[in-house]
Amino acid sequence: MRQDNQINLSFITMLILCFCTVAHPFSGKTHKALTDSATLGSATSSYLKNSLGINQGLASSLALDQSILPAGERIPAEQFEERISGELPGNPCSLLDFLKAGAHLEDVPIPRARHHFHAPIANPEVTPPNPNAGLDNKTDHPYWATVIDYLTQKRYKLSFDVTGASALERALGTEDPNWGIEYENYFAWPDSKGYFGEALTRSDPNVRDHYLALTFISLGQTVHLLEDMGVPAHTRNDWLFAHYRPPASTGNPFENWVEDQVKANGGQCPWSGIGAVVFDKLARYFDADEYAGDYLGDGWMPPEGIWGLAECSNYQFLSLSTVFGGTGVKYQFPHPAKEHTSELVEGKKVYFDGSNYGVTHLARDSYTHYVAMGYGYGTSPVIDSTNTTDDVGVFEDYAAITIPRTIDYATGLINYFFRGRLDVRRGSADPNIVTELVITNSSDNSGIPQALTGGTFEIYRDDANETRTQIPLGEITFIPAWTEASALPNDAGATELIAQFSPVAEEPRNYIVVYRGGISELPEDPDPDDPNAIAVGILRGGYEVFAWTDDPDTGDKYGQISDVPEGADFVDIAAGNRHCLALKSDGSLAAWGYNKYGECNVPDGADYTAIAGGTNHSIALKSDGSLVVWGRDNLGQITDKPSGNDFVAITAGTNHSLALKSDGTIVGWGGYNRYGECDAPAPNAGTVYTAIAAGSYHSLALQSDGIIKVWGNDELGQTTIYGGVENDNRAIAACFNYNLLLRDDGTLISWGGNDWSGSIPRYHYRQPDGTEFVTITAGWDHILALTSDGAILAWRWPNGDFPFDYFSATVPEGILFTDDIAAGYKFSLGLKAP
């Protein structure tokens, strides 16, 4: 016989804290791992590169810093500094890390989890019907608002309200605002779209970076809400018995088992998705309103892509207290039903075989004995032995279905967010009279073309410093006229929208076209929950390549200086030992200089996003994430090139090459590899690599937390890292036997070449006037650094007991540079500012 005991406030507080430590749905590492898999399977990286011009895609490193915002725009400190900042792996960090952090942050603080439930159907036998699909365990079932201590058999009534908004309402931002300030939601889907709009249109590039980072954090929290719909307890409103355990235990056993598998797999998801599940409405990813409680038939699994994720989980799986279906009880559901199962005996264990639902080990027999008082199945609960550590059969069957499905739904949702895409090119009008942009629609939802309907177009221009200014709408003429009744289909560019406006004296760095409005498969059937979807396209401007040398006999021996291609449409440059590469704004390539091995014979095409040059080989990264290599192949520079289309950055050493993948890991190939220069170590747990560099027989990488890793030949100290530079770094470069490092405090450090002073590098340099360095590069015999005011500084590699600036080298006077610099053997390249 158990007794009701009232407990004092301090004990209630302690009990709530105990509850909070075990009430997680999928736990921290699991949500990050699921989101990682879903994102890497999505089209996000190609979207970032092609639509936004962010060449490193998901590996791009940005800073989240709301101190640069006016006070009225900042998220309250308790939501930002106290809640977000401490959960980031670093700041700056990669866009992928921001997204994964957001997926975890939806559980911080833990009481937010009461808004992570959504029951897709209501029991029609309940009177009155239940309109709330969210967690509502206290009002109708007071026992569910009671924590039971099984050791003492005492029941403790809690004083907090065990109710919550539907996860779908929370995702849409339509939940009741009176849930309490600690639950205030700044990260619903509409918020994410708002942050994304700011990231595209604000004037200051640092503010844009902040808002883009915030976009990914916010989107991660919506992804979290959807991922919880893959947890049976979250779609059956099973809070107490599925999530609470006595303080000595650890919460929902299935979720904890999944977390253990993720931890054992180094934080990566052991399961993988098949491909994006696609819907034409945001809400349908959660609940498509297709399941009404009917039985599908023997052996039929829920139809993915027709049912929302919550419907699939609700129909197919059991949770601890919402066992086999019944009537007249609010939190019982019609399926799985006992009459559609059979007995399965394995050794001493007896299971319910749920093959008719696609789940062999549906539950242990003892599962149905875990009942609460008031359900009519008995007078007292029995501690279950079902979801325990020896229930691997149940866990494996559940996970094999629900984890890949959850990844696929999340992949689809991420693609849905970034479905709006525009292509922008120059028109044929005389640029001296009118600027003409031709806009076509390439919007795509996981392979399904999308039309733009009504909405508005905005056009922005970037100056040489990336300051963004809107062109007033009244100064733009659209041909044909664009109105709220207009539509722009995705028809492979057949339908064009032309925008004309007056040219400006200084040619803009970029043009950015932003559309806000309906984006849908069928213009007559828009998504009511996403009326202000965003499509964006960028027309990247270019610059003139400027080259120089102070040793023409060597630095221009093969035309490195004299054969520079004409034109002002270059957006990226790279230098090998004696040859040069350039990327044009239309995505095509140019090359000049030494060409004995065909290193200047660039491939055709206009879909390249990055370039790199080794001694006698060249690399290009394509917009689909694949690699192209040409030139000398004596050491596998070409034949050993890795396959795949998930690469986001490239670099070339003397003979070996490195490529950074979208998951933040590194692949190396070519060269002798006698020192392991191709064998990149794994990044530290919780981080990814964001930048790479290669020398002759050694390699460097920069982690998202600012820590550098160096590997390969250390005969001249190239791979030794002294204690003062292991973190707080923002850029790296390497060549020959040296390294160059730019730290957050603006200090340049070089080391290698056996130039050491005791246990630390000898050479440090910081601009005396405090001017920031923004880009660094290393050549075979010299260093270049670009400052924030467009000036270039150069040094020969330090050697001997002299200060760093003693080795300064000549640079062209009266010329300002922007965007990119490169250094070869006794020659230098820069993109000249207009």
LUMLODREN-707401 format. One record per residue (C-alpha): y, z, x. Coordinates in steps of 0.5 Angstrom, whole numbers, padded with zeros to 4 digits, always signed. Each point is the difference from the previous one (the first is absolute). Layout:
<nodes>
YZX
...
</nodes>
This chain:
<nodes>
+0000+0000+0000
+0007-0002+0003
+0006+0003-0001
+0007-0003-0001
+0005+0003+0005
+0007+0000+0001
+0003-0001+0007
+0006+0002+0003
+0005-0006+0002
-0001+0001+0007
-0008-0001-0001
+0002-0006-0004
+0004-0003+0005
-0005+0001+0005
-0005-0004-0005
+0004-0005-0001
+0001-0001+0007
-0008+0000+0001
+0000-0005-0006
+0005-0005+0004
-0004+0000+0006
-0006-0003-0003
+0003-0004-0006
+0001-0006+0004
-0003-0007-0003
-0002-0004+0006
+0002+0004+0005
+0006-0002+0006
-0005-0004+0005
-0003-0004-0006
+0006-0002-0003
+0003-0003+0006
-0007-0003+0002
+0000-0003-0007
+0007-0003+0000
-0001-0002+0007
-0006-0004-0002
+0004-0003-0006
+0006-0002+0004
-0004-0003+0005
-0003-0004-0005
+0006-0002-0004
+0005-0006+0002
+0005+0005+0002
+0001-0001+0007
+0000-0008-0001
+0006+0002-0005
+0004+0004+0005
-0001-0006+0005
+0002-0006-0004
+0004+0003-0006
+0004+0005+0004
+0000-0003+0007
-0004+0007+0003
-0004-0003+0005
-0004+0006+0002
-0002+0001-0008
-0003+0007-0001
+0000+0002+0007
+0008-0001+0000
+0003+0007+0002
+0006+0002-0004
+0004+0007-0001
+0001+0004-0006
+0007+0003+0000
+0003+0002-0006
+0006+0003+0004
+0003-0007+0001
+0001+0000-0008
+0006+0003-0004
-0002+0007-0003
-0001-0003-0007
-0005-0005+0002
-0005+0005+0004
-0006+0003-0003
+0000+0008-0001
-0002+0004+0006
-0006+0003-0003
-0002-0007-0002
+0002-0003+0007
+0000+0004+0006
-0004+0006-0002
-0006-0005-0004
+0000-0006+0004
+0003+0000+0007
-0006+0005+0002
-0005-0004-0003
+0002-0007+0004
-0004-0001+0007
+0006-0001+0003
+0007-0003-0001
+0001-0006+0001
-0007-0002-0002
-0003-0006-0003
+0000-0003-0007
-0007+0001+0000
+0001+0007+0002
+0005+0001-0006
-0004-0002-0005
-0006+0004+0002
+0005+0006+0000
+0002-0001-0007
-0007-0001-0002
-0001+0007+0003
+0007+0003-0002
-0002-0001-0008
-0004+0007+0001
+0006+0003+0003
+0001+0005-0002
-0007+0001-0004
+0003+0002-0007
+0002-0008+0000
-0008-0001-0001
+0000+0002-0007
+0004-0006-0002
-0006-0004+0003
-0005+0000-0006
+0000-0006-0005
-0006+0000-0005
+0000-0007-0003
-0003+0001-0007
+0001+0006-0005
-0005+0003-0004
+0001-0003-0007
-0004+0006-0003
+0005+0005+0003
+0005+0002-0006
+0006-0001+0001
-0001-0006+0005
+0002+0001+0007
+0006-0004+0002
+0000+0003+0008
-0004-0004+0005
+0002+0005+0005
-0002+0007+0002
+0000+0005-0006
-0005+0005+0001
+0003+0006-0002
+0003-0002-0007
-0007-0002-0003
-0005+0004+0004
+0003+0007+0002
-0006+0001+0004
+0002-0006+0005
+0006+0004+0002
-0004+0006+0002
-0003+0001+0007
-0007+0003+0001
-0002+0004+0006
-0007-0001+0000
-0001+0005+0005
+0003+0006-0005
-0002-0004-0006
+0008+0001-0002
+0004-0004-0004
+0008-0001+0002
+0005-0003-0004
+0005-0004+0003
+0007+0000-0001
+0002-0007+0002
-0001-0006-0005
-0006-0004+0001
+0003-0007-0002
+0003-0006+0003
+0002-0007-0001
-0004-0006-0001
-0001-0003+0007
+0002-0006-0003
+0006+0003-0003
+0002+0003+0007
-0001-0007+0003
+0004-0003-0005
+0006+0005+0001
-0001+0001-0008
-0003+0008+0001
+0004+0005-0004
+0006+0002+0005
-0001+0008-0002
-0006+0001+0005
+0004+0004+0005
+0004-0002+0006
-0006+0001+0005
-0003-0006-0004
+0006-0004+0000
-0002-0007+0001
+0004-0005+0005
-0006-0004+0001
-0002-0004-0006
-0001-0007+0000
+0007-0001-0003
+0003+0004+0006
-0004-0004+0005
+0003-0007-0003
+0007+0004+0001
-0001+0002+0007
-0003-0007+0002
+0006-0004-0003
+0005+0005+0004
-0005-0002+0006
+0002-0007-0001
+0007+0000-0002
+0004+0006+0004
+0005-0002+0005
-0002+0004+0006
-0007-0002+0003
-0002+0007+0001
+0001+0002-0007
-0004-0006-0002
-0006+0003+0005
+0001+0007-0003
-0001-0003-0007
-0006-0004+0002
-0003+0006+0003
+0001+0003-0007
-0002-0005-0004
-0007+0000+0004
+0000+0008-0001
+0001-0001-0007
-0005-0006-0002
-0005+0005+0004
+0001+0005-0005
-0002-0005-0006
-0006-0002+0004
-0002+0007+0000
+0001+0001-0007
-0005-0007-0001
-0005+0003+0005
-0001+0006-0004
-0002-0004-0006
-0006-0001+0004
-0002+0007+0000
-0004+0001-0007
+0003+0007-0001
+0007-0003+0000
-0002-0004-0005
-0004+0005-0005
+0006+0005+0001
-0005+0005+0003
+0005+0004+0004
-0003+0007+0001
-0008-0001+0000
+0001-0006+0004
+0005+0002+0005
+0001+0008+0000
-0006+0004+0004
+0001+0007+0002
+0004+0001+0006
-0006+0000+0005
-0002-0007-0002
+0004-0006+0001
+0002-0004-0007
-0003-0006-0003
-0007-0002+0004
+0000-0007-0001
+0007-0001+0003
-0002+0005+0006
-0006-0004+0001
+0004-0006+0001
+0005+0003+0004
-0005+0002+0005
-0003-0007+0000
+0007-0002+0002
+0001+0005+0005
-0006-0001+0003
+0002-0008+0001
+0006+0002+0004
+0005+0000-0006
-0002-0007-0002
-0003-0002-0007
-0008-0001+0001
+0000-0004-0006
+0004-0007-0001
+0003-0004-0006
-0003-0007-0002
+0007-0003-0002
+0006+0002-0004
-0001+0001-0008
+0006-0004-0003
+0004+0002-0006
+0006-0003-0003
+0003+0007-0002
+0001+0006+0004
-0003+0005-0006
-0006-0004+0000
-0002+0002+0007
-0001+0007-0003
-0002-0001-0007
-0001-0007-0003
-0001+0003-0007
-0006-0004+0000
-0005+0006-0001
-0001+0003-0006
-0006+0004+0001
-0005-0005-0002
-0007-0001+0004
+0000-0006+0004
-0008-0001+0000
-0005+0002+0005
+0001-0002+0007
+0007-0002-0001
+0006+0003+0004
+0007+0000-0002
+0004-0006+0001
+0004+0000+0006
+0007-0004-0001
-0001+0001-0008
+0000+0007+0000
+0005+0005+0004
-0003+0004+0005
+0001+0007-0004
-0005-0004-0006
-0005-0002+0006
-0001+0007+0002
+0001+0004-0007
-0006-0005-0002
-0005+0000+0006
+0000+0007+0003
+0000+0008-0002
+0004+0005+0003
-0002+0008+0000
+0002+0002-0007
+0001-0007-0004
-0008-0001+0000
-0003-0004-0005
+0004-0003-0006
+0001+0004-0006
+0004+0001-0006
+0005+0005-0003
+0002+0002+0007
+0006-0003+0003
-0002-0001+0007
-0007-0002-0001
+0000-0008+0001
-0005-0005-0004
-0003-0002+0007
-0004+0000+0004
-0005+0003-0006
-0006+0003+0002
-0004-0004-0005
+0001-0006+0005
-0003+0003+0006
-0007+0002+0002
-0003+0005+0004
-0001-0001+0008
-0004+0005+0004
+0001+0000+0008
-0004+0005+0003
+0002+0007-0003
+0007-0003-0003
+0001-0003-0007
+0005-0005-0001
+0003-0004-0006
-0001-0007+0002
+0006-0003-0003
-0002-0008+0002
+0002-0002-0007
+0007+0002+0003
-0001-0003+0007
-0001+0007+0003
-0007+0002+0002
+0001+0007+0001
+0005+0002-0005
-0001+0007+0000
-0005+0006+0002
-0003+0003-0006
+0003+0006+0001
+0007-0003-0001
-0001+0000-0008
+0000+0008+0001
+0007+0001+0003
+0003+0002-0007
+0006+0004-0002
+0000+0005-0005
+0003-0003-0006
-0004-0007+0000
-0005+0002-0004
-0006-0001+0005
-0001+0007+0002
+0004+0007+0000
+0001+0000+0008
+0001-0005+0005
-0005-0001+0006
+0002-0002+0007
-0003-0007+0001
-0004-0002+0006
+0002-0008-0001
+0006-0001+0004
-0002+0004+0006
-0001-0002+0007
-0007-0003-0001
+0002-0004-0006
+0001-0006+0005
-0004-0005-0005
+0005+0001-0005
+0006+0000+0005
-0002-0007+0003
-0001-0003-0007
+0006+0002-0002
+0004-0002+0006
-0003-0007+0001
+0003-0002-0007
+0006+0004-0001
+0003+0000+0008
+0000-0008+0001
+0002-0001-0008
+0006+0005+0002
+0002-0004+0006
+0000-0007-0004
+0004+0003-0005
+0005+0003+0005
+0000-0007+0004
+0002-0003-0007
+0005+0005-0002
+0003-0001+0007
+0000-0008+0000
+0003+0001-0007
+0006+0004+0003
+0001-0006+0005
-0001-0006-0004
+0007-0003-0001
+0001-0005+0006
+0005-0005+0001
+0001-0006+0005
+0007-0002+0002
+0002-0006+0004
+0006-0004+0002
+0002-0005-0005
+0003-0007+0002
+0007+0001-0002
+0005+0000+0006
+0000+0007+0003
+0008-0001+0002
+0001-0001-0008
-0005+0004-0003
-0005+0005+0001
-0006-0002-0004
-0007+0004+0000
-0006-0003-0004
-0004+0006-0003
-0007-0001-0002
-0005+0005-0003
-0006+0002+0003
-0002+0007-0003
-0007+0001+0000
-0004+0006-0003
-0006+0000+0004
-0001-0007-0001
+0003-0001-0007
+0006-0004+0000
+0006+0004-0003
+0006-0003-0004
+0007+0003+0001
+0003+0001-0007
+0008+0001-0001
+0002+0006+0004
+0006-0001+0006
+0000-0004+0007
+0004+0004+0005
+0002-0003+0007
+0002+0003+0006
+0001-0002+0007
-0001+0004+0007
+0005+0000+0006
-0002+0000+0007
-0001+0008-0001
-0004-0001-0006
+0005+0003-0004
-0001-0003-0007
+0005-0002-0005
-0001-0003-0007
+0003-0006-0002
+0004+0001-0007
-0004-0003-0005
+0006-0003-0003
+0001-0005+0006
-0008-0002+0000
-0001-0006-0004
-0008-0001-0003
-0003-0007-0001
-0002+0000-0005
+0004+0006-0003
-0004+0006+0000
+0000+0004-0007
-0004+0006-0003
-0004-0005-0003
-0002-0004+0006
-0007+0000+0003
-0002-0002+0008
-0007-0001+0000
-0005+0000+0006
-0001-0007+0000
-0001-0001+0008
+0007-0002+0001
+0001-0005-0006
+0005+0004-0003
+0006+0001+0004
+0006+0005-0002
+0006-0002+0005
+0006+0004+0002
+0006-0002+0002
+0006+0004+0003
+0006-0001+0005
-0002+0000+0007
+0003+0006+0005
+0003-0001+0007
-0006+0004+0003
-0006-0003-0001
-0004+0006-0003
-0006+0003+0004
-0005+0000-0007
+0001-0002-0007
-0004+0005-0005
-0001-0002-0007
-0002+0006-0005
-0003-0001-0007
+0000+0005-0005
-0004-0001-0007
-0006-0002-0003
-0006-0002+0005
-0006-0002-0004
-0006-0004-0001
+0003-0002-0007
+0007-0001-0001
-0001+0002-0007
-0004+0006+0002
+0004+0005+0004
-0002+0006+0003
+0004+0005-0004
-0001+0006+0005
+0003-0005+0006
+0006-0003-0003
+0004+0000+0006
-0005-0003+0005
+0002-0003+0007
-0001-0006+0003
+0003-0001+0007
+0001-0006+0005
+0003-0001+0007
+0003-0006+0003
+0000+0003+0008
+0006-0003+0004
-0001-0002+0007
+0004+0000+0007
+0001-0004+0006
-0005+0002+0006
+0004+0002+0006
-0004+0000+0007
+0003+0002+0007
-0003+0001+0007
+0003+0002+0006
-0005-0003+0004
+0000-0008-0002
-0005-0002+0005
-0006+0005-0003
+0003+0002-0007
+0002-0008-0002
-0006-0003+0004
-0003-0002-0007
+0006-0001-0004
+0000+0007-0003
+0007+0000+0000
+0002-0008+0000
-0005-0002-0005
+0002+0005-0006
-0001-0003-0006
+0007-0001-0004
+0002+0002-0007
+0002+0007-0003
-0006+0001-0004
-0005+0005+0004
-0002+0007-0002
-0005+0002+0005
-0001-0001+0008
-0005+0001+0005
-0001-0001+0007
-0007-0001+0004
+0000+0000+0008
+0004-0007+0000
+0000-0002-0007
+0004+0001-0006
-0002+0001-0008
+0005+0000-0006
-0001+0001-0007
+0004-0004-0005
+0003+0002-0006
-0004-0005-0004
-0007+0004+0003
-0001-0006+0005
-0001+0001+0008
+0004-0003+0006
-0002+0001+0007
+0002-0003+0007
-0001+0002+0007
-0006+0000+0004
-0006-0004-0003
-0006-0001+0004
-0005+0003-0004
+0004-0002-0007
+0003+0007-0001
+0006-0004-0003
-0004-0005-0005
+0002+0004-0006
-0005-0001-0006
+0003-0003-0006
+0002+0004-0006
+0006+0004-0003
-0004+0006-0002
+0001+0004+0007
+0004+0007+0000
-0001+0003+0007
-0001-0003+0007
-0002+0003+0007
-0002-0003+0007
-0004+0001+0005
-0001-0003+0007
-0003-0006-0002
-0001+0001-0007
+0004+0001-0007
-0002+0003-0006
+0003-0001-0007
-0001+0005-0006
+0000-0004-0007
+0003+0002-0007
-0007+0001-0002
-0002+0005+0005
-0004-0004+0005
+0001-0002+0007
+0000-0006+0004
+0000-0001+0007
+0001-0005+0005
+0000-0002+0007
-0004+0002+0006
-0007+0003-0002
-0003+0002+0007
-0001+0007-0002
-0001+0000-0008
+0007-0001-0002
-0002-0005-0005
-0007+0001-0001
+0000+0007-0001
+0005+0000-0005
-0001+0005-0006
-0001-0003-0007
+0003+0003-0006
+0006+0000-0004
+0002+0007+0001
+0005+0000+0006
+0007+0002+0000
+0002+0000+0007
-0002-0004+0007
+0002+0001+0007
-0003-0003+0007
-0001+0002+0007
-0002-0004+0006
-0006-0002-0003
-0002+0005-0006
+0003+0000-0006
+0000+0006-0006
+0001-0001-0007
+0002+0006-0005
-0003+0000-0007
+0003+0002-0006
-0004+0006+0000
+0003+0003+0006
-0005-0002+0005
-0001-0004+0006
-0004-0006+0002
+0000-0003+0007
-0003-0006+0003
+0000-0005+0006
+0001+0002+0008
-0005+0004+0004
+0001+0006-0003
-0003+0003+0006
+0004+0006-0001
-0001+0001-0008
+0007-0003-0001
-0003-0004-0007
-0003+0007-0002
+0005+0003-0004
-0001+0008-0002
+0000+0002-0007
+0007+0002-0002
+0001+0008-0001
-0003+0003-0007
+0005-0001-0005
+0004-0006+0003
+0000-0007+0001
+0003-0005+0006
+0006-0003-0001
+0002-0004+0006
-0004-0003+0006
+0001-0002+0007
-0004-0003+0005
+0001-0001+0008
-0005-0003+0005
-0006+0005+0000
+0003+0005-0005
+0002+0001-0007
+0005+0005-0004
+0000+0001-0007
+0005+0005-0004
-0002+0004-0006
+0003+0001-0007
+0002+0007+0003
+0004-0002+0006
-0006+0001+0005
-0002-0005+0005
-0007-0002+0002
-0001-0004+0007
-0007-0002+0002
-0003-0005+0006
+0002+0000+0007
+0003+0006+0003
+0000-0001+0007
+0008+0000+0000
+0001+0005-0005
+0000-0005-0006
-0004+0004-0005
+0002+0007+0003
+0005+0003-0006
+0004+0006+0003
+0002+0006-0005
+0007-0002-0002
-0002-0007-0003
-0006+0002-0004
+0004-0001-0007
+0007-0001-0003
-0001-0007+0002
+0002-0007-0004
-0001-0006+0005
-0005-0002+0005
+0000-0006+0005
-0005-0002+0006
-0001-0005+0005
-0004-0001+0007
-0001+0008+0002
+0006+0003-0003
+0002+0003-0007
+0007+0001-0004
+0001+0005-0005
+0006+0001-0005
+0000+0007-0002
+0004+0003-0007
+0005+0003+0004
+0002-0007+0003
-0003+0001+0007
-0003-0006+0003
-0006+0002+0005
-0004-0004+0004
-0007+0001+0004
-0005-0003+0004
+0000-0004+0006
-0002+0007+0004
+0008+0002-0001
-0001+0007-0001
+0003+0007+0002
-0005+0005+0000
-0003+0000-0007
+0005-0004-0004
+0003-0007+0000
+0006+0000+0004
+0004-0005-0004
+0004+0002-0006
+0007-0003-0003
+0004+0001-0006
+0007-0004-0001
+0005+0005+0002
+0005-0002-0006
-0006+0002-0005
-0001-0007-0002
-0007-0001-0003
-0006-0004+0002
-0003-0004-0006
-0005-0005+0004
-0003+0000+0007
-0005-0005+0003
-0003+0000+0007
-0001-0006+0004
-0004-0002+0007
+0005+0003+0004
+0006+0003-0004
+0002+0004-0007
+0004-0002-0005
+0004+0005-0005
+0004-0003-0006
+0005+0005-0003
+0003+0001-0007
+0006-0003+0002
-0004-0007+0002
+0001+0001+0007
-0006-0001+0005
-0001+0004+0006
-0005-0002+0005
-0004+0004+0006
-0005-0002+0005
-0006+0004+0001
+0002+0006+0003
-0003+0001+0007
+0002+0005+0005
+0004+0007+0000
+0006-0003-0004
+0003+0002-0007
-0002-0005-0005
+0007-0003-0001
-0001-0002+0007
-0004-0006-0002
+0004-0003-0005
+0000-0008+0000
+0005-0005-0003
+0000-0002-0007
+0005-0005-0003
+0007+0002-0002
+0004-0001-0006
-0007-0001-0004
-0002+0005-0006
-0008+0000-0002
-0003+0002-0006
-0007+0001-0002
-0005-0002+0005
+0000+0000+0008
-0006-0002+0005
-0001+0000+0007
-0005-0005+0005
+0000-0001+0007
+0007+0000+0003
+0003-0002-0007
+0002+0003-0006
+0001-0003-0008
+0004+0003-0005
+0003-0002-0007
+0007-0001+0000
+0004+0003-0005
+0004-0005-0004
</nodes>
